[in-house]
Amino acid sequence: MTALGLAVAIPAVLGYNALVRGNKGISQKLNRFAHDLHAYFVTGARVSASGQVNVVPMKKPDRGKNTNGSRTWPLEPKTTATT
């Protein structure tokens, strides 16, 4: 009876350990992706595995006029010249 219990328990423990190891690997990959995504959103630069960071400055929005001359958001109050 003891041999039967060990025959069932040992493969169960080995299978459990294999599943836990796989889960840790997936968790580490997801954590690494979340860190890279956060770094990209904060800095605008893509983080590479080699440690080199290519920092590209984010483009500032043109808050003046469009190319066709119309005003963009935020709308500036129109000034009228009174003499």
ABEGO torsion letter per residue (X at the ends): XAAAAAAAAAAAAAAAAAAAAAAAAAAAAAAAAAAAAAAAAAAGBBBBAAGBBBBBBBBBBBABBBAAGBBBOBBBBBBBBBX
